[in-house]
Amino acid sequence: MDPSTVLRAGLLGISKSDKVKNLIENAPVSRGVVNRFVAGARTADAVSAVVGLQEDGRLATVDFLGEDTLDRRQASATRDAYLDLLSALSDRGLTANGAAEVSLKLSALGLALGADGEKLALEHARQVCELAATCGTTVTLDMEDYTTTDATLSVLRDLRADFPWVGAVLQAYLHRTESDCRDLATADSRVRLCKGAYKQPESVAYQSAHDVDLSYVRCLKVLMEGEGYPMVASHDPRLIAIASSLAGKNHREPDSFEYQMLYGIRPDEQRRLAKAGHQMRIYVPYGDQWYGYLVRRMAERPANTMFFLRAVATKK
């Protein structure tokens, strides 16, 4: 097993550890470091981050952090947080033409709440989509643990009946994803392709970084050759170069696909791509539930871990 795979497995393991979570959250340096990768705790913080991104031509998709909700009131509170967020973004003129959209985790909207969980998550997501449509923007459904993939795609189909612009996220490390890309690479379909950031068994997911990269390229080819709108979620220079090459081979205009990166990761490259005329969208997380998000981001790619550790070492 290569070192990056071992590192990834270890990080994904501690993402569920309450002991490590409490240690990191209470470390004096942690909050300053987290602020580099998380916009803040409040809606106003997220709005401020989006303003800064749009000033130099970057787009945004905003995520209110939280997942695995097992309380109906919390699921409703998460929906309300997104409604407040969309209203605040719209009031500042930030949502026009989808310049700032939102990303939803269905587990945070009630997906895991028993037999009616999928119905409840769909209802909450629909309410968010209704307001997004009024605000002139879009919504993307995040993908989570592989056990929720079918339910997430089912909710996606239901939402797209009324809101065909709802985006999907597919994870390249799953064996099934190339087939899912073929199903979703249709006209007007928005698909964000990422590598994947959850610990998954070998029976359903590629385990080595090399195999995940190969799967990412195969999936990317399908999306670039299709009629939809690919969203290339990667910080890897090799994959970005491959995406650019595939876009050229398929005669895609710059506005027919986009690159996506995480808030705080490779900001100079983000600005370079935006300045070069590409659609460059930044995934902006906010809220207090940052721990699991940040650890999974480090697990996705060893370089992300180095960004974090360097920030800890410099305390800047």
N, C-alpha and C positions, 0 to 999 in steps of 0.2 A: 504494500500500500504506500503510495507516495505521500510525502510530508504534508502537502496541502490538503489531501483527503483526511489525514489524521487530525490536522488542525480544525478542519470544518466539522468533523464528527464531534470533537471535543467542545467546540463552541456551541453547536446545536444542543449538546447535552446540558450545558450550563444555562441555556436560555430558559429552561424550565425550573431552575434551581432557586428556591426562595432564599436560601442561605447566601448564595453568591449575589443574588439580586439585592438583598439588604446591605451586604458589604459594599457593593459598588455605589448604590444610591446614597449611602452615608459617607462615602469618601469625600474629603473636602474639595478635591479637584474635579469630581465627577460632573457637577452641574455646569461648570465653565466649559468642559469638553463637550458635554451633551448639546450645549447651545450652538455648537458649530454644525451639528447634524440634525437638530430638531428646532423648528422655528420658535417654539415657546409653548406656554401652557394655555394661553387664551386665544380666543377668536381674533382679537386685535393683533396679536403677535403674528398669526398666520397671514392676515391681510397685509401687515407691514412687510412681511417677507415677499409676498407676491408683488407688491408695489416695487420693491427693489429689483426683482427679477425682470419685470416688464420694462423698467427704465433702460435696460441694455438689451432688449429684444428677446428675452427668454419667456417662454410660456410656462404654465404651472398646472399641476394636478395636486390637490390638497387632500391629505388623509388625517382624519381625527383619530388618533391612536387609541386602540382598544380592540379586543377580540375575545372569543370564547365566552361570550356573555351567557350566563345561566339565570339571569334575573330579568323578568319582563319589563320592569320599570327602567332598568339600565338600558335595555334595548331601545325603549322609547326615548330615553334621554339622549342616546347616541343619534337617533333620527333627528331629534330637536337640535342637537349641536350642528348637524349638517344643514338644517334649514336656516339656522342663525348665520352660519358661515356663508351660505349662498347669498342670503340677503345682504350681508355686510360687503361681500365682494361686488355684488351688483350695484349697491349704492355708491361704490367708489368707481364704477365704470370699468371694472376689471374682467368682467365675464364676456364681453362682446365677442362674437365669433369664436367662442370657445377658448379664448386666451387663457382663462383660468377656469378649470373644471374641478370636479371632486372625484376621489377614489373611495369606494365603499368595500368594507369587509363584511360579508353577510353574517359571519359568526358574531359580529358586534351588533347586528340588527336583529338577532334572535334565532338564527338558523339552528342552533343546538337546543332549542327549548322544546324538546319532546316531539310528539307526532305532528304538532301544529307549527313547528319551528320554521319550516320552509315557507309555509303560508304567511307567517308573521313577517319573516325577513323580506319576502316579496312585497307585502303591503307597505312596509317601511321604505324599501327601496323605490317603490312606485311613487310614494309621496315626495321623495327627494328628486326623482326624475321630473315630476310635474313642475316643481319649482325651478329646476335647472332649465327646463324648456322655456319657462317664462323669462328667465334671466338671460336667455340666448346662449346657453352653454351646454356641456355634455357631462356624462357620468361614466366612469369605468368601474367594473366590478373586479376587485382584486381576487386573486386565486390564493387559496390557503393549503392546508394539509390535504393530501391526495384523497382522503376519505370524503371530502366535501366537493370534489370536482364535478361529479354528476349533478349534484344538487345545484351547484353554482351555474352550470351550463343550462340547467332546466329553468332557473330563475331568469337567466339571460334571454332565453327564447321567449318567455312570457313577456318580459319587458320590451323586447324588440318588436313585438306585435304593435305596440303603441309608440315606442321610442326607438326607431331603427338605428339611431346613432349611439346607443349604449355600447361602450367598449368592453371587450373581454381581455383577460390576462391568461396567457398560456405559459407553462413552465417547461423549459426544454429538457430538464432532467427526467421527466416522466416518459416512459416508453410509449405511451399513447399519444403524445403531443403532436407528432408529425401528422397522424391521422386527424386529430382535432383541427390542426391548421388547415388541412384540405377542406374540412367541413365549413370552416369559418372564413376562408379566403374568398369571400363573395362580395359583390358590389355593395358599397357603402358600409361594409363591416370594418370596424376598428378593432385591431388586435395588438395588444402589447405583448411582446415576446421577451421573457426574462429567463434566467437560468433556473431559478428556484431557490428557496431559502428555508425549507423545512427538512427535518430528518425523516427520510423515507426508506422503506425496506427495499432490498435489492430486487425483490420480485416485481416492483412497479417502477423503480427509478434507477438510472445510471449512477454508479457510485464514484467513479473517478472523474477528475476535472477534465481530462482529455476526452472521455466519452461524452460528457455533457457539452463540451465545446463542439464536437462533431455533430451532435444532435441539434445544437443551436443553429449551426450553418444549414443543415438539411431543412429545418423548419423555416428558416429565413428565406431560403430559396422558394419554398412553397408560397410564402406570403408575398414575396416580391413579384412572383409570376402571376399571382392571383389578381382579382379585381378590387380587393379591399384596400384599406389604409393601414399599412404596417407601422407599428410603433416599436422601434428598436431600443430596448431597455438594456443598456450595457455601458460599462466604463472601459472595457477592454479595447485598446487601440486596434488590435488585429480584427476583432469582430466589427468595429466601426468601419474599418477599411473595407472589409468584405461586404458589409451592407451598402456602402457607397458604390462599390463595383457592381453589385447585383442590381442596384437601382439604375445605374447607367445601362447595363445590358438589357434591362427591361424598359428602357426609355421612359423612366419615371421623372416627372417634374419635381422640383424641390418641395412643392406643397402637397404632393401625393403620398408622403410618408414623413415620419419624424423620428428624431433621436430622443431618448429619455435618459436622464441621469438623476441621481439622488442629491438632495439638498446637502451642500457642504463637501461633496466629492468631486474633484477635478473641476473646480469652478472656472479656471482659466480655459480649459478645453470647452466647457459649456459656452463661454463667451465667444471663443474662436468659431465654433460651429454656427452660432447664431449670427455672428458678424459676416460669415461666409454665405449667408442667405438660406441656411437650413432651418427647418422647424426644430427647435430645441426646447423640449419640455422638461421641467424639473419637478420631481416628486417631493412635495413639501409636507412632512409630518409635523403635527403639533399635538399638544396635550400632555398630561402627566404620565400616561402609560407608555413610556419610552423604552423601558428596559428590554423587553423581548424583541422589539423592532430593531434596536441598535445591535444586539448580539447577533441576530440573524443576518444583518447587513455585513457584519464582519465575517460571518461564516461563508457568505456567498463568494468572497474573493479575498485571498490573503492580503492583497494590497490594501483593502479596506481596513483590515486589522492594523496595518502599519500606519495608516492615516490617524487612526484612533490613538495608538500607542505613542506616536510622535507628538500628538496634541497633549497627551498626559505628561510626557517628558518635558515639553516646553512650557506647559501651563498657559498656553496662549490660545 
